[in-house]
Every structure is written in structure tokens, then in C-alpha cells.
């Protein structure tokens, strides 16, 4: 077994200074996603997971409200695109 990361996995570390910046980052990220992409969010309470999820959902055209993904194993948000 190789210890080299999978070529499609690229860890990204970004710093946002507000929930609004985090949501905008999510909108930008959504434009780069391919269909059936799975995103795993990990972070402490208050880290910005919900704000990022709201931005991604908005960027994908999701019309449903986004709730906190904390303590949820899988949450799907249907998108128009």
C-alpha cells in the first residue's frame, strides 16, 4: 500500500475572517465542483462549516434551507445544476 495521497485529493487550508467571507468562498468553491463530488467538512463547533455549506448550496442553486451539518452523518442538498 502506498502512502502517496490519491491524486484527486488536494487538502486546502484557507482563512476566512467572517461568515460572509466563508459563504462567498462556498459559492466560489461550488463553481469548481464536478457532479457527484463528495465534500467532507471537519472542524470544531463555530468553525464555519454551516456558513461554507450555505455558500456551496447557494452556488449550486439549492433552494432548500441549509442546516448545520454537525452531528449529521450524511446530508444531501438537491441542486438545480
N, C-alpha and C positions, 0 to 999 in steps of 0.2 A: 504494500500500500504506500503510495507516495504522500509526502507531507506538503506537496505543492498545492496551493489553493486551486479550486476549479477555475478555469479561465473566464467563466461568465460572472464570477463573484468578485466584486470590487468594493471593499469597505470604503466608506466615505465618512469623514468626520467634519462637520460644519458647526459653526456657532451662530446662533440667532439671538438677537437682543430683545425680541418682543414676540408675542403671539402672532401679531400681524406679519412680521418677517417670516415666521415659521410657516404660516398659511401660504404666503407668497412662494416660499420655497417648495411647498407641496404642489402648488399649481404648476410651477416650472418643472418639477420632477415628473408630474403626470404626463406632460408633453413628450417625455423621453421614454415612457414605458411601452413595452410591447404587449399585445393581448396575452392574457393568462399569466402575466407576471405576478409573482408572489412576493410580498414585502413583509419582512419580519421587523417589528419595532420592539426595542427593548430599552427600558430606562426607568429611573425612579419615578415615583409619583410627582407630577408637576414638571416633568422633563420636556413636555411639549408634544407627546405622542398624539393626543387628540387634535391639537392645532394642525399638526402635519397631516393627519388623516383627513381633516376637514378640507385642507388645501388640495390634497390629492383627489378627493372626491369631487370638489368643485372643478378642478382641471379636467376630470374625466366626464363631466356632465351629469353627475349623480344628483338626482332631485330629492332624495330622501335625507332626513336629518342624520347627522353622524354623531354617534355617542362614543363615550370613552371606550377604547379597546382594552383597558386594564382589566385583568381577570377574565378575559374572553379568550377562548382557545382559537376560534375561527369566527370572523365576522365578514360577510360578503356585502359589498355595496354595488348593486347593478348600475351600470353606466350606459349612456346612450351611444357612445362611440366605440 
